[in-house]
Amino acid sequence: MLRAFFVIFVLCMIAMVAVLGFRGQKSTQPPSEIFPDMVRQPKVRAQAPLDFFADGRGPRLPVAGTVPVGYEMPKAKTEGSPPGMTGDAPEEAHMRLAFSAGTDYFNTGKMGDQWGTGIPLPVTRELMERGQQRFNITCAMCHGAAAAGNGITKQYGLATVVSLQDDRIRKMSDGEIFNTITNGKNTMMAYGPNIIVPDRWAIIAYLRALQRCQNAAIADVPPELQGDLDKPAENKPPEAKPAAKQEAPKK
Protein backbone atom coordinates (compact mmCIF):
# COMPACT_ATOMS: atom_id res chain seq x y z
CA MET A 1 0.00 0.00 0.00
CA LEU A 2 2.80 2.37 0.91
CA ARG A 3 4.65 1.47 -2.29
CA ALA A 4 1.60 2.35 -4.39
CA PHE A 5 1.35 5.71 -2.63
CA PHE A 6 4.95 6.60 -3.48
CA VAL A 7 4.47 5.55 -7.11
CA ILE A 8 1.39 7.75 -7.43
CA PHE A 9 3.19 10.61 -5.68
CA VAL A 10 6.18 10.40 -8.06
CA LEU A 11 3.89 10.30 -11.08
CA CYS A 12 2.02 13.36 -9.86
CA MET A 13 5.28 15.26 -9.34
CA ILE A 14 6.44 14.39 -12.86
CA ALA A 15 3.12 15.60 -14.24
CA MET A 16 3.37 18.91 -12.33
CA VAL A 17 6.92 19.51 -13.58
CA ALA A 18 5.85 18.69 -17.10
CA VAL A 19 2.99 21.18 -16.96
CA LEU A 20 4.57 24.02 -14.97
CA GLY A 21 8.29 23.57 -15.45
CA PHE A 22 8.67 24.61 -19.08
CA ARG A 23 7.75 28.27 -18.85
CA GLY A 24 10.94 29.34 -20.61
CA GLN A 25 9.93 27.86 -23.96
CA LYS A 26 8.97 30.17 -26.80
CA SER A 27 5.54 30.11 -28.34
CA THR A 28 3.39 32.33 -30.52
CA GLN A 29 0.36 31.52 -28.37
CA PRO A 30 -0.57 33.69 -25.38
CA PRO A 31 0.46 32.20 -22.04
CA SER A 32 -2.06 30.46 -19.84
CA GLU A 33 -3.09 32.75 -16.96
CA ILE A 34 -5.07 31.27 -14.12
CA PHE A 35 -5.70 34.69 -12.55
CA PRO A 36 -5.16 37.22 -15.36
CA ASP A 37 -6.49 40.13 -13.29
CA MET A 38 -3.39 39.92 -11.07
CA VAL A 39 -1.17 40.73 -14.07
CA ARG A 40 -3.33 42.86 -16.36
CA GLN A 41 -5.36 45.26 -14.28
CA PRO A 42 -7.51 48.02 -15.81
CA LYS A 43 -5.60 51.03 -14.52
CA VAL A 44 -3.96 54.20 -15.76
CA ARG A 45 -0.17 54.12 -15.81
CA ALA A 46 1.82 57.30 -15.34
CA GLN A 47 2.89 58.96 -18.60
CA ALA A 48 1.13 56.25 -20.61
CA PRO A 49 -1.44 56.91 -23.38
CA LEU A 50 -5.04 55.85 -22.92
CA ASP A 51 -7.60 55.40 -25.68
CA PHE A 52 -10.52 55.89 -23.33
CA PHE A 53 -10.32 59.71 -23.63
CA ALA A 54 -10.49 61.66 -26.87
CA ASP A 55 -7.13 63.40 -26.30
CA GLY A 56 -5.41 60.04 -25.62
CA ARG A 57 -3.99 61.12 -22.26
CA GLY A 58 -4.31 58.88 -19.24
CA PRO A 59 -3.56 61.25 -16.34
CA ARG A 60 -6.35 63.80 -15.92
CA LEU A 61 -6.46 67.17 -14.20
CA PRO A 62 -8.33 67.19 -10.86
CA VAL A 63 -11.92 68.34 -10.86
CA ALA A 64 -12.27 72.05 -10.09
CA GLY A 65 -12.40 72.61 -6.34
CA THR A 66 -10.61 69.35 -5.47
CA VAL A 67 -8.79 69.39 -2.11
CA PRO A 68 -6.61 66.71 -0.46
CA VAL A 69 -8.40 63.96 1.45
CA GLY A 70 -8.99 65.01 5.05
CA TYR A 71 -8.17 68.67 4.43
CA GLU A 72 -9.87 71.16 6.74
CA MET A 73 -10.77 74.48 5.16
CA PRO A 74 -10.17 77.64 7.22
CA LYS A 75 -12.95 78.74 9.51
CA ALA A 76 -15.46 81.45 8.75
CA LYS A 77 -14.42 85.09 8.90
CA THR A 78 -14.20 86.44 12.44
CA GLU A 79 -13.32 89.83 13.81
CA GLY A 80 -9.61 90.45 13.37
CA SER A 81 -8.95 87.39 11.22
CA PRO A 82 -6.26 87.89 8.58
CA PRO A 83 -7.25 88.71 5.00
CA GLY A 84 -6.75 85.86 2.62
CA MET A 85 -7.97 83.22 5.05
CA THR A 86 -11.68 83.97 4.53
CA GLY A 87 -13.97 86.94 4.22
CA ASP A 88 -12.46 88.53 1.09
CA ALA A 89 -14.37 89.25 -2.07
CA PRO A 90 -15.31 85.98 -3.83
CA GLU A 91 -12.72 86.38 -6.60
CA GLU A 92 -9.95 87.39 -4.20
CA ALA A 93 -10.82 84.68 -1.70
CA HIS A 94 -10.71 82.06 -4.46
CA MET A 95 -7.23 83.22 -5.49
CA ARG A 96 -5.93 83.38 -1.93
CA LEU A 97 -7.34 80.00 -0.92
CA ALA A 98 -5.81 78.33 -3.97
CA PHE A 99 -2.70 76.16 -3.87
CA SER A 100 -0.76 78.46 -6.23
CA ALA A 101 -2.49 81.11 -8.27
CA GLY A 102 -0.15 83.98 -9.03
CA THR A 103 3.39 85.23 -9.56
CA ASP A 104 3.52 87.76 -6.73
CA TYR A 105 5.38 87.44 -3.43
CA PHE A 106 2.34 85.95 -1.70
CA ASN A 107 2.27 83.01 -4.14
CA THR A 108 5.98 82.54 -4.89
CA GLY A 109 8.04 83.96 -2.03
CA LYS A 110 9.98 86.07 -4.52
CA MET A 111 10.32 89.83 -4.84
CA GLY A 112 11.54 90.26 -8.38
CA ASP A 113 14.32 87.73 -8.85
CA GLN A 114 15.25 87.58 -5.15
CA TRP A 115 13.77 85.74 -2.20
CA GLY A 116 11.73 88.11 -0.08
CA THR A 117 11.29 88.29 3.67
CA GLY A 118 8.17 88.98 5.69
CA ILE A 119 4.81 87.35 6.34
CA PRO A 120 2.32 88.81 3.80
CA LEU A 121 -0.57 88.22 6.23
CA PRO A 122 -1.28 89.94 9.56
CA VAL A 123 0.34 87.74 12.20
CA THR A 124 -2.56 87.31 14.60
CA ARG A 125 -3.31 84.72 17.25
CA GLU A 126 -5.62 82.97 14.81
CA LEU A 127 -2.87 82.75 12.18
CA MET A 128 -0.37 81.38 14.72
CA GLU A 129 -2.83 78.74 15.93
CA ARG A 130 -3.51 77.76 12.33
CA GLY A 131 0.23 77.52 11.70
CA GLN A 132 0.74 75.37 14.80
CA GLN A 133 -2.03 73.02 13.68
CA ARG A 134 -0.70 72.67 10.12
CA PHE A 135 2.92 72.32 11.35
CA ASN A 136 2.02 69.51 13.74
CA ILE A 137 0.05 67.72 11.02
CA THR A 138 2.47 68.14 8.11
CA CYS A 139 5.95 68.90 9.45
CA ALA A 140 6.37 67.57 12.99
CA MET A 141 6.66 63.90 12.05
CA CYS A 142 10.02 64.67 10.39
CA HIS A 143 11.26 67.92 11.96
CA GLY A 144 9.89 67.33 15.47
CA ALA A 145 7.42 69.32 17.56
CA ALA A 146 10.11 71.92 18.37
CA ALA A 147 11.57 71.86 14.81
CA ALA A 148 14.82 70.32 16.11
CA GLY A 149 14.96 67.64 13.40
CA ASN A 150 14.12 64.79 15.78
CA GLY A 151 10.73 63.67 14.51
CA ILE A 152 9.47 60.10 14.63
CA THR A 153 10.67 59.38 11.07
CA LYS A 154 14.28 59.85 12.16
CA GLN A 155 13.89 56.93 14.55
CA TYR A 156 13.05 54.75 11.55
CA GLY A 157 16.09 55.57 9.45
CA LEU A 158 15.32 58.91 7.76
CA ALA A 159 18.64 60.46 8.72
CA THR A 160 18.56 63.34 6.22
CA VAL A 161 16.06 65.48 8.15
CA VAL A 162 17.63 68.83 9.04
CA SER A 163 17.02 70.80 12.20
CA LEU A 164 15.02 73.95 11.52
CA GLN A 165 16.69 75.42 14.59
CA ASP A 166 19.99 75.45 12.71
CA ASP A 167 21.50 78.90 12.33
CA ARG A 168 21.42 78.55 8.54
CA ILE A 169 17.65 78.03 8.54
CA ARG A 170 17.07 80.78 11.10
CA LYS A 171 18.84 83.24 8.79
CA MET A 172 17.10 81.94 5.67
CA SER A 173 14.59 84.33 4.13
CA ASP A 174 10.89 83.62 4.56
CA GLY A 175 10.44 83.47 0.80
CA GLU A 176 13.03 80.72 0.39
CA ILE A 177 11.38 78.66 3.12
CA PHE A 178 8.06 79.21 1.36
CA ASN A 179 9.62 77.90 -1.87
CA THR A 180 11.00 74.84 -0.08
CA ILE A 181 7.56 74.02 1.32
CA THR A 182 6.03 74.52 -2.12
CA ASN A 183 8.51 72.64 -4.30
CA GLY A 184 10.44 70.47 -1.85
CA LYS A 185 14.20 70.09 -1.56
CA ASN A 186 16.53 67.07 -1.56
CA THR A 187 14.60 64.24 0.13
CA MET A 188 11.73 66.50 1.20
CA MET A 189 8.72 66.16 -1.07
CA ALA A 190 6.80 69.12 -2.48
CA TYR A 191 3.86 70.18 -0.32
CA GLY A 192 2.56 72.79 -2.74
CA PRO A 193 -0.24 70.51 -4.01
CA ASN A 194 -1.31 69.69 -0.43
CA ILE A 195 -1.08 72.96 1.50
CA ILE A 196 -2.84 76.12 0.37
CA VAL A 197 -0.83 79.33 0.14
CA PRO A 198 -2.09 81.03 3.35
CA ASP A 199 -1.38 77.88 5.35
CA ARG A 200 2.22 77.85 4.11
CA TRP A 201 2.69 81.38 5.45
CA ALA A 202 0.97 80.39 8.70
CA ILE A 203 3.45 77.51 9.08
CA ILE A 204 6.37 79.88 8.48
CA ALA A 205 5.04 82.33 11.07
CA TYR A 206 4.75 79.53 13.62
CA LEU A 207 8.22 78.22 12.69
CA ARG A 208 9.71 81.66 13.36
CA ALA A 209 8.06 81.61 16.79
CA LEU A 210 9.57 78.17 17.48
CA GLN A 211 13.01 79.37 16.41
CA ARG A 212 12.78 82.46 18.58
CA CYS A 213 11.58 80.63 21.68
CA GLN A 214 14.43 78.11 21.37
CA ASN A 215 17.04 80.84 20.93
CA ALA A 216 15.66 83.60 23.17
CA ALA A 217 17.86 86.15 24.93
CA ILE A 218 17.20 88.51 27.82
CA ALA A 219 16.94 91.36 25.31
CA ASP A 220 13.86 89.73 23.81
CA VAL A 221 11.93 90.34 27.04
CA PRO A 222 10.33 93.82 27.29
CA PRO A 223 12.32 96.02 29.71
CA GLU A 224 9.37 96.48 32.04
CA LEU A 225 9.08 92.69 32.45
CA GLN A 226 12.76 91.77 32.78
CA GLY A 227 12.67 92.34 36.53
CA ASP A 228 10.04 89.63 36.91
CA LEU A 229 12.52 87.00 35.73
CA ASP A 230 14.56 87.31 38.96
CA LYS A 231 11.58 86.98 41.29
CA PRO A 232 11.05 83.64 42.98
CA ALA A 233 8.02 81.67 41.98
CA GLU A 234 4.96 82.64 43.99
CA ASN A 235 1.58 81.14 44.68
CA LYS A 236 2.89 77.62 44.92
CA PRO A 237 0.11 75.07 45.25
CA PRO A 238 -0.35 73.92 48.87
CA GLU A 239 1.25 70.65 49.72
CA ALA A 240 -1.19 67.83 50.10
CA LYS A 241 -1.64 66.73 53.70
CA PRO A 242 -1.43 63.04 54.44
CA ALA A 243 -4.81 61.48 54.89
CA ALA A 244 -5.72 60.65 58.49
CA LYS A 245 -5.73 57.00 59.31
CA GLN A 246 -9.12 55.59 60.04
CA GLU A 247 -9.44 53.22 62.97
CA ALA A 248 -11.39 50.07 62.53
CA PRO A 249 -14.68 50.10 64.46
CA LYS A 250 -14.48 48.29 67.72
CA LYS A 251 -16.75 45.35 68.20
N, C-alpha and C positions, 0 to 999 in steps of 0.2 A: 504493500500500500504506500509506504514511504517512498519507494523507488518510483512508483507511478507519479507521485506528486512532484518529485524533482524533474522527471522527464517533461511533464506538462509545464513546469515553471521555466525550464530551459527553452522550450519551444516558444513560450510566450515572450521571453526576453529577446529571442532571435527575431520574432515577428515585430516587436516594438522597435528594435534597432533598424530593421529593414524599412519600416514605415517612416520613422522620425530621424534616422541617422544620416540621411543623404540630402541634407538641405543645401549643400554646396554645389550640387549639380546644376547645370544650366538648362533652361527650358524656355520656350516661347510662350508657354501657358502661364496664366497668373497663378501665384502661389495659393495653396489652400490656407484659409484663415478661419480658425474656429470662432474667434471673437474679433471680427474686423473693426468693430467700433473702438477697440483699444488702440488701433494703429491709425485709422483714418477717421478722425473726428471732424464734424462740420464746425469749423471755427475759422476765425480771421487771423492770419499770420501777419506779423509786423512787416511792413514794406512789401507786402505781396499783393498782386492784383486780384480782383474779385469780380466775376462776371455778374454778380447779383445786382450791382448798381450800374446805372447808365454810364457814369464816368469811369468805371472800371477800378475805382480805388476801394481798398478794403477798409482801412482806418477812416473813421468819420469824425467830424467835428462834434463836440458835445452840444446837446440841445441848449438853446438860449436860456439863461438863468440857472444852469446846472451848478451845483456846489458840491464839495466833497462830502462823502457819507459821514454823518455825525456832526457836521459843522453847525455851530450855533451862531446865528446872525446877531449883530449888536442889538441892544435893547432900544426901546422907543426913546424919542427925544425927551430929555429932562432938562430942568433949569440948570444952566451952566455946563451942559455936556458939550464936548468939542465939536466944531463943525467937521463934516466929513464922515462922522460916525452915523448919524441919522439926523433928520430934521431939515436938510437942505432942500432946495428946489428939486423936483423929480429928476430933471436931466443931470443936475450936478450931483445929486445923491447917487444916481446910477453910475456915474463916472468914478466917484470916490469909493464906492463900495465894490468896484470891480477888482480883478486880480492884477491887471496892468492895463491902463487905458490912456496913456499919454506919454509925452516926452519931457515933461517938466521935472523939477526937482522932486516933487511929491511922488512921482511915479518911477523915477529912475535913480534918485540919489545924486544926480549930477547937476552942477551949475556950469553950464557951458561944456567944456571938455575936462573939467576937474571935479573931483568928488567934493560935495558940499558938506557942511556941518550945521546941525540944528534940527530940532524936531518941528516939522511944519504943521503941527497941531498944538493947540493949547494943552500944556501938560497939567491936567487936572487929576483929582483923586480918582475919578471914574476911568480916565485913560490909564493910570498906573495900575489900577485893579484889573483892567482888561489885559494889560501887558503881562501882569503876573500870572493870570489865568492861562493866556496863550503860551507863555514861556514854560510853565510847568507841564503843559500838555505836549508841546512840540519840541522843546529844547532840553528840558531837564534830564531826560533819560540818557543823554550823551554828556552834556556839559555839567550836570549836577544842579541841585537846587540853589546853590550859591555861585554857580557859574565857574567853579574851580576845576572843571574838566574831570570830575570823578563820578560821573553818572553810572547807572547800573550796567550800561553796555560795556564800559571799560572792564568790568569784572568778568566779562565773557569774551575778552580777547580783542576788543576794538581799541587798540593802543594808540591810534592816531588822533584821538580827540584832544584838542588844545584847551588850555585853561583861558577862559575869557577874562580872568583877572590878571593875565599877563600884561606887562607894561606896554608891549607892542599893541595889544588890542585896546587897551585903555586910551592910547594916543591915536588910535585909528579914527578917521572921520566917520561921522554918522552915515554919510552917503555910501561909503565903501562897505560898511556893515550891512546897510540896506541891500546893496548889490549882492553881497554874499548870501544873505537870506533868500534873495530872489532867484539867483542863478546857481548857487552852490559853489563849492570850492574844494579841490582835492577829493577826499573821500566823503565829503558832505554833499548830500543830494540837494537839488533845487527845491525850495519850498514856495516859489512863486505861484505855481498852479494850485497850492493848497491854502495859502494864507493871503487874505485880501490886503490891499495896500495899507489902510489905516492900522490894521493889526500888526503889520511889520514895524511901523513906527511906534506903536504901543510897546512892542517887545523891546525895541531899542531903548525907549525911555526907561523901562523897568530895568534893563541891563545896566544902564548908566547908574541907576540908583544902587544896584547890587555892587557895582565896582566902587562906588563912592563909600558905601557903608563898610566895605572890606578894606578900604585904604584911607580911612578917615584920620584927620589930624585935629589938634585942639583948635586950630584956626577955623575949622569948619563950623564950630559951635558959635552961635551969636554971642557977642561980648557980654551981654546982660545975663546970659545963662551959664557962662563958663564957671562962675563961682559955685554953682550948684553941683559941679562935678566932684568937688572936694568935701562936700557934706556927707556925713555918714548916713546910711540908709535909715529911714524913719518909718514909723507905723508898721513895725514888724508884727506879723500875726501872733497872737498869744499862744504860748506853748500849751499843748494839750495836757490836761491833768490826768494822772492815772486813775482809772475807774476804781471806785471803792469795792472792796471785796464783800460779797454777800455771804452771810452766814447761813448755813443750812438750818431750816426750822427744827426746833427741838421737839422731840416726840414726848 
